Amino acid sequence: MLSGIFGKKSDHPLADIKSVQALLENLPKNDAYKSLMELTDLIESVSEHTDFKLDHQFAVLRLIDEAAQPYARKLVREYFTPFEINKFQENRLWLVLGNFSRHTANAYYTVFNRYCNAEKGSNTIKAQVPLLTARAVYAMICQLKYVCAHYGPVDSAIWANLAQLYKHAEQLQYLDTPVSLYPGMIINTSVKCEVGHLLVWYDRGLLALSPLYMHLTERIVAQYCSTIDIHAQLSGQSRLSFDLNQPDEPTRINMGATTHPAMRFVGMQTMQAKLEDLMKVLKKNIVPDEINLGGSYEAEVVRAAVQYLLDYLIAPPVRRNARHAANVTLNVINGYDKVVERSNAGLQFNEEDPAHWVTEEISVGGFSSALPTVSSSIGIGSLLGIQPEGVSHWGVAVVRRLLRDDANQLHAGAEILANQVAGVFLNQDGSELGDGQAALWLYAKQGELSGGAQLLLMKADTFSANRSLKIQLDGKNYLLIPSGLQEKGLDYDLAKFKLIEQEADSEEVN
């Protein structure tokens, strides 16, 4: 019977199911890295052998892929960790996981394409096509994750392949057929769920997230992908569109735009309520057991990922100021402590020369620039000190987006928080806070109204909503009453305060 399923005998080690099983038995089971590399080679090999009968090719691919999943999950936990790992280990994990996901996506699409061409063995796997297609889409999600984790350009073939997978499932009416993606998974999925999962997660704006939050938002969207609907008619609930005839990345809905029959529209009407319910639990410092995050994460970290998704659903980000092409040379330093050192509050211990960036575009609110090759420490959320050439004072900006071009050149998009900062020392109720801990006073940008509020950059974990502070600036004493933490960065707190100038006879602040 097996010989009938798996075709004629061949010397190829993947041509016989028993030899495949033997290969899997001989994997170095205590070395996930090496095992996944070997399994990736097997997946690449089976996808290249289109002389295998289609049913055999699919059966072997499934067998290898399922054997790879425990190793992949282990390495995913190591790669998407909330803790810092060294650059060598990070690149090593990224390479093996990226190669595995790319070859797996290619292999499933190869089998799918052969099925569409009705090659020999197609009838045997007809009942398994919903699983085949769902796995193909899921493998593409994983492929995208590792491309975006290095902020690389997305191959347009992904969108073309996704369109073909969706069209086939729609035409043969198995979009909603429930499938168990992998053995042991409790919740079923479907082709529609996986396509919606990919489109909504990608549209969140992955280039504005760190790799950790790319992973966590993907896992959370996967949890609630049943709330995502894809339909042929534009409605008030539609958020995204995807063109099946001219496939490209999803685009935001413009209700006045022209539509055509090949467009599909994505809505997620009930996802917000699900995320809000999850947020209530997370605020109790509990991560629900049913949320499959692919690892163990603190509630605070998961809350930030849920907040990213809620912000996306409630108020998608828009650019407030038009950018213009301009080549402005900037002196740039990276990190809160180094920015403080450049202010008049610093002790000037750091004599490191700043890097030189040349802007590509610039506006009142931000700029973009190609990064020097030595800027490997720059990431999403990096705090930058910026000083335009010929300007005496420093400003501050935060890296919000990264993108790697086809030449492997990394480009950063940064939001300018202030064009000028001043160093101040924080004091509490007349007593010193950390011996007069240094902070950065952010002057309002030109044309920007403060409304009586003042932004202050402080060392991470310094802000307290219950603590007023005193500072001295330009010979004047001020009381700062906390209004709220505006942003918690990698190494800083960006806080808003109500500003009250104190009388001349008030207690002096040193």
C-alpha positions as CSV (number, residue, x, y, z in Angstrom):
1,M,0.0,0.0,0.0
2,L,2.8,2.4,0.9
3,S,4.6,1.8,-2.4
4,G,1.3,2.8,-4.1
5,I,1.2,6.0,-2.2
6,F,4.8,7.0,-2.4
7,G,5.6,6.0,-5.9
8,K,8.3,3.9,-7.5
9,K,11.4,3.0,-5.7
10,S,14.3,5.4,-6.0
11,D,17.8,5.8,-4.6
12,H,16.9,9.2,-3.3
13,P,16.7,9.1,0.6
14,L,13.4,11.0,0.5
15,A,11.8,8.6,-2.1
16,D,10.9,6.1,0.6
17,I,8.9,6.9,3.7
18,K,10.9,4.5,5.9
19,S,14.2,6.2,4.9
20,V,12.6,9.6,5.7
21,Q,11.6,8.4,9.1
22,A,15.1,7.0,9.7
23,L,16.6,10.4,8.8
24,L,14.3,12.0,11.4
25,E,15.2,9.4,14.0
26,N,18.9,10.2,13.6
27,L,18.6,14.0,14.2
28,P,20.8,15.5,16.9
29,K,17.8,15.9,19.2
30,N,19.7,17.8,21.9
31,D,20.9,20.4,19.4
32,A,17.9,22.4,18.1
33,Y,20.1,24.6,16.0
34,K,21.8,21.8,14.1
35,S,18.5,19.8,13.8
36,L,16.6,22.7,12.3
37,M,19.4,23.3,9.8
38,E,19.3,19.6,8.7
39,L,15.5,19.7,8.5
40,T,15.7,22.9,6.4
41,D,18.0,21.1,4.0
42,L,15.6,18.2,3.7
43,I,12.7,20.6,3.0
44,E,14.7,22.3,0.3
45,S,15.5,19.0,-1.2
46,V,11.9,17.6,-1.2
47,S,10.6,20.9,-2.8
48,E,13.2,20.6,-5.6
49,H,12.2,17.0,-6.5
50,T,9.1,17.6,-8.6
51,D,9.7,14.1,-10.2
52,F,8.1,12.7,-7.0
53,K,4.4,12.0,-7.1
54,L,2.6,15.0,-5.7
55,D,1.0,13.0,-2.8
56,H,4.4,11.6,-1.8
57,Q,6.0,15.1,-2.0
58,F,3.3,16.5,0.3
59,A,3.4,13.6,2.7
60,V,7.2,13.9,3.1
61,L,7.0,17.7,3.4
62,R,4.4,17.4,6.2
63,L,6.4,14.8,8.0
64,I,9.6,16.9,8.0
65,D,7.8,20.2,8.8
66,E,6.0,18.6,11.8
67,A,9.3,17.1,13.0
68,A,10.9,20.6,12.8
69,Q,8.2,22.5,14.8
70,P,9.6,21.7,18.3
71,Y,13.1,22.8,17.3
72,A,11.7,25.9,15.7
73,R,9.6,26.8,18.7
74,K,12.7,26.4,21.0
75,L,14.8,28.7,18.8
76,V,11.9,31.2,18.5
77,R,11.9,31.5,22.3
78,E,15.6,32.2,22.3
79,Y,15.4,34.8,19.5
80,F,12.3,36.7,20.6
81,T,13.4,37.2,24.1
82,P,12.8,40.3,26.2
83,F,16.4,40.0,27.4
84,E,19.4,41.2,25.4
85,I,21.4,38.5,23.5
86,N,24.8,39.0,21.9
87,K,24.9,40.0,18.3
88,F,26.6,36.8,17.2
89,Q,23.8,34.6,18.7
90,E,21.1,36.9,17.4
91,N,22.4,36.7,13.8
92,R,22.9,32.9,14.2
93,L,19.3,32.4,15.3
94,W,17.9,34.8,12.7
95,L,19.7,33.0,9.9
96,V,18.5,29.5,10.8
97,L,14.9,30.6,11.5
98,G,14.8,32.8,8.4
99,N,16.1,30.0,6.2
100,F,13.7,27.5,7.6
101,S,10.7,29.7,7.2
102,R,11.6,30.8,3.6
103,H,12.2,27.2,2.4
104,T,9.1,25.9,4.1
105,A,7.0,28.7,2.5
106,N,8.5,27.9,-0.9
107,A,8.0,24.1,-0.5
108,Y,4.3,24.4,0.4
109,Y,3.7,26.8,-2.4
110,T,5.5,24.4,-4.8
111,V,3.1,21.6,-3.8
112,F,0.1,24.0,-4.1
113,N,1.2,25.0,-7.6
114,R,1.6,21.4,-8.7
115,Y,-1.9,20.7,-7.3
116,C,-3.4,23.6,-9.3
117,N,-1.7,22.1,-12.4
118,A,-3.4,18.7,-11.7
119,E,-0.1,16.8,-11.6
120,K,-0.1,13.1,-10.9
121,G,-1.1,12.4,-7.3
122,S,-3.4,15.5,-7.0
123,N,-6.6,13.5,-6.5
124,T,-5.1,11.7,-3.5
125,I,-4.5,14.9,-1.6
126,K,-7.7,16.7,-2.6
127,A,-9.2,16.4,0.9
128,Q,-6.0,17.9,2.4
129,V,-5.9,21.0,0.2
130,P,-7.4,23.3,2.9
131,L,-4.5,22.2,5.2
132,L,-2.0,22.6,2.5
133,T,-3.1,26.2,1.7
134,A,-3.4,27.2,5.3
135,R,0.1,26.0,6.0
136,A,1.4,27.8,3.0
137,V,0.0,31.1,4.3
138,Y,1.2,30.4,7.8
139,A,4.7,29.7,6.5
140,M,4.6,33.0,4.6
141,I,3.7,34.8,7.9
142,C,6.9,33.3,9.5
143,Q,8.9,34.2,6.4
144,L,7.7,37.8,6.7
145,K,8.5,37.9,10.4
146,Y,12.2,37.2,9.8
147,V,12.5,39.5,6.8
148,C,11.0,42.3,8.9
149,A,13.0,41.4,12.0
150,H,16.0,42.8,10.0
151,Y,13.9,45.5,8.5
152,G,14.5,44.0,5.0
153,P,12.6,44.6,1.8
154,V,9.7,42.3,1.2
155,D,9.8,40.1,-1.9
156,S,6.8,41.0,-4.1
157,A,6.3,37.3,-4.8
158,I,4.9,36.9,-1.3
159,W,1.9,39.1,-2.2
160,A,1.5,37.4,-5.6
161,N,1.5,33.9,-4.0
162,L,-0.9,35.1,-1.3
163,A,-3.4,36.2,-3.9
164,Q,-3.2,32.9,-5.7
165,L,-3.7,30.9,-2.5
166,Y,-6.7,33.1,-1.5
167,K,-8.3,33.0,-5.0
168,H,-8.0,29.2,-5.1
169,A,-9.6,28.8,-1.7
170,E,-12.4,31.2,-2.6
171,Q,-13.2,29.6,-6.0
172,L,-13.2,26.1,-4.5
173,Q,-15.2,27.3,-1.5
174,Y,-12.8,26.1,1.3
175,L,-11.9,29.5,2.7
176,D,-13.7,28.7,6.0
177,T,-13.0,25.0,6.2
178,P,-11.6,24.4,9.7
179,V,-8.2,22.8,9.9
180,S,-5.8,21.9,12.7
181,L,-2.6,23.6,11.6
182,Y,-0.2,21.3,13.4
183,P,-0.7,18.3,15.7
184,G,-1.4,19.4,19.3
185,M,-2.9,22.7,18.4
186,I,-6.2,23.1,20.3
187,I,-7.7,25.9,18.3
188,N,-8.6,25.3,14.6
189,T,-7.9,27.8,11.9
190,S,-8.8,28.3,8.2
191,V,-7.4,29.7,5.1
192,K,-9.4,32.9,5.6
193,C,-8.2,33.2,9.2
194,E,-4.5,32.8,8.2
195,V,-4.8,35.3,5.3
196,G,-6.6,37.9,7.6
197,H,-3.9,37.2,10.2
198,L,-1.1,38.0,7.7
199,L,-2.8,41.1,6.3
200,V,-3.8,42.7,9.6
201,W,-0.5,42.0,11.4
202,Y,1.6,43.3,8.5
203,D,-0.5,46.4,8.2
204,R,0.2,47.3,11.8
205,G,3.5,48.7,10.6
206,L,6.2,46.2,11.4
207,L,9.0,48.6,10.5
208,A,8.0,50.7,13.5
209,L,8.4,47.8,16.0
210,S,11.3,46.0,17.6
211,P,11.6,42.3,16.7
212,L,10.2,41.3,20.1
213,Y,7.0,43.3,19.4
214,M,6.8,42.1,15.9
215,H,6.6,38.6,17.3
216,L,4.2,39.4,20.2
217,T,1.8,41.3,18.0
218,E,1.8,38.5,15.4
219,R,1.0,35.9,18.2
220,I,-1.9,38.1,19.6
221,V,-3.4,38.7,16.1
222,A,-3.2,34.9,15.6
223,Q,-5.2,34.4,18.8
224,Y,-8.0,36.6,17.5
225,C,-7.8,36.0,13.8
226,S,-11.3,34.6,13.8
227,T,-12.5,38.2,14.4
228,I,-11.1,39.2,11.0
229,D,-13.5,39.2,8.1
230,I,-12.6,39.3,4.4
231,H,-15.3,40.2,1.9
232,A,-15.8,41.3,-1.7
233,Q,-18.0,44.4,-0.8
234,L,-16.7,47.6,0.6
235,S,-18.5,48.6,3.8
236,G,-18.1,51.1,6.7
237,Q,-16.4,48.3,8.7
238,S,-13.7,47.8,6.1
239,R,-10.2,48.8,7.2
240,L,-7.9,47.3,4.5
241,S,-8.0,46.3,0.9
242,F,-6.1,43.7,-1.0
243,D,-6.1,43.5,-4.8
244,L,-6.2,39.9,-6.1
245,N,-5.4,40.9,-9.7
246,Q,-2.5,43.3,-8.9
247,P,-1.3,42.0,-5.5
248,D,0.8,44.2,-3.3
249,E,0.9,44.9,0.4
250,P,-2.5,45.8,2.0
251,T,-3.6,49.4,1.8
252,R,-5.8,51.4,4.1
253,I,-9.3,52.0,2.9
254,N,-10.2,55.2,1.1
255,M,-14.0,55.3,0.9
256,G,-13.9,57.6,-2.1
257,A,-11.5,55.4,-4.1
258,T,-12.5,53.4,-7.1
259,T,-13.1,49.7,-6.4
260,H,-13.3,46.7,-8.7
261,P,-14.4,43.1,-8.4
262,A,-10.9,41.7,-7.8
263,M,-10.5,43.7,-4.6
264,R,-11.1,42.1,-1.2
265,F,-11.8,44.2,1.9
266,V,-10.7,43.3,5.4
267,G,-12.6,44.3,8.5
268,M,-11.9,43.5,12.2
269,Q,-15.0,44.9,13.9
270,T,-14.9,42.8,17.1
271,M,-11.1,42.6,17.6
272,Q,-10.9,45.8,19.6
273,A,-13.3,44.5,22.2
274,K,-11.3,41.3,22.5
275,L,-8.1,43.2,23.0
276,E,-9.7,45.5,25.6
277,D,-10.8,42.5,27.5
278,L,-7.3,41.0,27.3
279,M,-5.9,44.3,28.5
280,K,-8.1,44.2,31.7
281,V,-6.6,40.9,32.6
282,L,-3.0,42.0,31.8
283,K,-3.4,45.0,34.0
284,K,-3.9,42.6,36.9
285,N,-0.4,41.3,36.1
286,I,-1.8,38.1,34.7
287,V,-1.0,36.6,31.2
288,P,-3.9,34.2,30.3
289,D,-2.8,30.6,29.7
290,E,-4.8,30.4,26.5
291,I,-2.8,33.1,24.8
292,N,-0.1,31.3,22.8
293,L,2.9,33.7,22.7
294,G,5.5,31.1,21.8
295,G,7.3,31.7,25.1
296,S,6.9,33.1,28.6
297,Y,6.6,36.9,28.8
298,E,5.9,39.3,31.7
299,A,2.4,40.9,31.7
300,E,4.0,44.4,31.3
301,V,5.7,43.4,28.0
302,V,2.5,41.8,26.7
303,R,0.5,44.9,27.7
304,A,2.7,47.0,25.5
305,A,2.1,44.7,22.5
306,V,-1.7,44.8,23.1
307,Q,-1.5,48.6,23.3
308,Y,0.3,48.8,20.0
309,L,-2.6,46.8,18.4
310,L,-5.2,48.9,20.1
311,D,-3.6,52.1,18.9
312,Y,-3.6,50.7,15.4
313,L,-7.3,49.8,15.6
314,I,-8.4,53.0,17.3
315,A,-6.2,55.6,15.6
316,P,-3.9,54.4,12.8
317,P,-0.7,56.5,12.7
318,V,-0.6,59.3,10.1
319,R,2.2,61.7,9.2
320,R,1.4,65.1,10.5
321,N,4.0,67.1,8.6
322,A,5.0,66.8,5.0
323,R,8.7,65.9,4.5
324,H,10.9,67.4,1.9
325,A,14.0,66.1,0.3
326,A,17.0,67.8,1.9
327,N,20.6,66.9,2.6
328,V,21.3,68.1,6.1
329,T,24.4,66.8,7.9
330,L,23.6,65.9,11.5
331,N,26.0,65.1,14.4
332,V,24.3,62.2,16.0
333,I,24.8,60.4,19.4
334,N,22.9,57.4,20.6
335,G,21.5,56.8,24.1
336,Y,20.1,58.8,27.0
337,D,23.4,59.0,29.0
338,K,25.4,60.3,26.0
339,V,22.7,62.9,25.2
340,V,22.9,64.2,28.8
341,E,26.7,64.3,28.5
342,R,26.3,66.7,25.6
343,S,24.0,69.0,27.6
344,N,25.2,71.4,30.2
345,A,24.0,69.0,32.9
346,G,26.6,66.4,31.8
347,L,29.9,65.9,33.5
348,Q,31.6,65.7,30.1
349,F,33.3,62.3,30.8
350,N,32.4,61.1,27.3
351,E,34.6,62.4,24.6
352,E,33.4,60.1,21.9
353,D,33.0,61.8,18.5
354,P,29.4,61.9,17.2
355,A,28.4,60.0,14.1
356,H,27.6,62.0,10.9
357,W,24.2,61.3,9.3
358,V,23.0,63.0,6.1
359,T,19.2,63.4,5.9
360,E,17.2,62.2,2.9
361,E,14.0,63.9,3.9
362,I,13.2,66.3,6.7
363,S,10.2,68.1,8.2
364,V,9.3,70.0,11.4
365,G,8.4,66.7,13.0
366,G,11.1,64.3,11.8
367,F,13.6,63.1,9.3
368,S,14.9,60.1,7.5
369,S,18.5,59.1,6.8
370,A,20.7,56.3,5.6
371,L,22.7,55.0,8.5
372,P,26.5,54.7,8.5
373,T,27.6,51.1,8.5
374,V,28.9,51.4,12.1
375,S,25.4,52.1,13.5
376,S,24.6,48.5,14.5
377,S,23.4,49.6,17.9
378,I,20.6,51.7,16.4
379,G,17.1,50.2,16.9
380,I,13.5,51.1,17.2
381,G,13.1,53.4,20.2
382,S,16.8,54.5,20.2
383,L,17.1,58.0,21.7
384,L,19.2,60.3,19.5
385,G,21.0,63.5,20.3
386,I,21.0,65.5,17.0
387,Q,22.9,68.6,16.1
388,P,22.6,70.1,12.6
389,E,25.9,71.2,11.1
390,G,26.6,74.8,12.1
391,V,24.2,74.8,15.0
392,S,25.5,75.2,18.5
393,H,22.8,73.5,20.5
394,W,21.6,69.9,20.6
395,G,18.1,68.5,20.0
396,V,16.6,65.0,20.6
397,A,14.8,62.5,18.4
398,V,13.6,58.9,18.6
399,V,14.0,56.3,15.9
400,R,10.5,55.2,14.9
401,R,11.1,53.2,11.7
402,L,13.8,51.2,10.1
403,L,14.1,49.8,6.6
404,R,16.8,47.9,4.8
405,D,17.1,48.5,1.1
406,D,18.1,46.0,-1.6
407,A,21.7,47.0,-1.2
408,N,21.5,46.1,2.6
409,Q,21.7,49.7,3.6
410,L,19.7,50.5,6.7
411,H,17.6,53.7,6.7
412,A,16.0,55.2,9.8
413,G,13.0,57.4,10.2
414,A,13.1,59.5,13.4
415,E,10.6,61.7,15.2
416,I,12.1,65.0,16.5
417,L,11.0,65.5,20.1
418,A,12.8,68.9,20.4
419,N,15.2,71.0,18.4
420,Q,16.8,72.3,21.5
421,V,17.3,70.8,25.0
422,A,18.9,72.0,28.2
423,G,20.3,70.0,31.0
424,V,18.7,70.4,34.4
425,F,19.0,68.8,37.8
426,L,16.0,67.2,39.5
427,N,15.2,67.9,43.2
428,Q,12.3,66.9,45.4
429,D,10.9,69.0,48.2
430,G,14.1,70.8,48.7
431,S,16.1,67.6,49.0
432,E,18.3,66.2,46.3
433,L,16.9,63.4,44.1
434,G,19.8,61.1,43.5
435,D,22.2,63.9,44.3
436,G,20.5,66.1,41.8
437,Q,19.9,63.6,39.0
438,A,20.4,65.1,35.6
439,A,17.5,65.4,33.1
440,L,16.8,67.1,29.8
441,W,14.4,70.0,29.5
442,L,12.8,70.0,26.0
443,Y,12.1,73.4,24.6
444,A,8.9,73.7,22.5
445,K,9.4,73.5,18.8
446,Q,8.7,76.7,16.7
447,G,5.0,77.2,16.4
448,E,4.2,74.6,19.0
449,L,2.0,75.6,21.9
450,S,2.9,74.1,25.2
451,G,-0.5,74.8,26.9
452,G,1.3,75.3,30.2
453,A,2.8,71.8,30.1
454,Q,6.5,70.9,29.9
455,L,8.1,67.8,28.6
456,L,11.1,66.4,30.4
457,L,13.4,63.5,29.5
458,M,14.5,61.6,32.5
459,K,16.5,58.4,33.1
460,A,14.4,55.3,32.8
461,D,12.2,54.5,35.8
462,T,12.7,57.9,37.4
463,F,9.2,59.3,36.8
464,S,6.6,59.1,39.5
465,A,3.1,60.3,39.2
466,N,3.0,61.1,42.9
467,R,6.2,63.1,43.1
468,S,6.6,66.8,42.2
469,L,10.0,68.0,41.3
470,K,12.0,71.3,41.4
471,I,14.5,72.5,38.9
472,Q,16.5,75.6,38.2
473,L,16.8,76.9,34.7
474,D,18.1,80.2,33.3
475,G,18.4,81.6,36.9
476,K,14.7,80.8,37.7
477,N,13.2,78.2,40.0
478,Y,10.3,76.0,38.9
479,L,8.0,73.5,40.5
480,L,7.1,70.6,38.2
481,I,3.8,68.9,39.0
482,P,3.5,65.5,37.2
483,S,0.8,65.2,34.5
484,G,1.7,61.8,33.2
485,L,4.2,59.6,31.6
486,Q,4.0,60.2,27.8
487,E,6.4,57.5,26.7
488,K,8.6,54.9,28.4
489,G,11.6,54.4,26.2
490,L,14.5,51.9,26.2
491,D,16.6,54.0,28.5
492,Y,14.4,57.1,29.3
493,D,11.1,58.3,30.6
494,L,9.4,61.1,28.6
495,A,7.1,62.8,31.1
496,K,4.8,65.8,31.0
497,F,4.6,68.3,33.9
498,K,2.7,71.4,34.8
499,L,5.1,74.2,35.2
500,I,4.9,76.7,38.0
501,E,7.5,79.5,38.4
502,Q,8.4,80.0,42.0
503,E,8.7,83.3,43.7
504,A,12.1,84.8,44.2
505,D,12.0,84.2,47.9
506,S,11.1,80.5,47.5
507,E,13.5,77.9,48.7
508,E,16.6,77.9,46.4
509,V,17.1,74.8,44.3
510,N,20.7,73.8,43.7
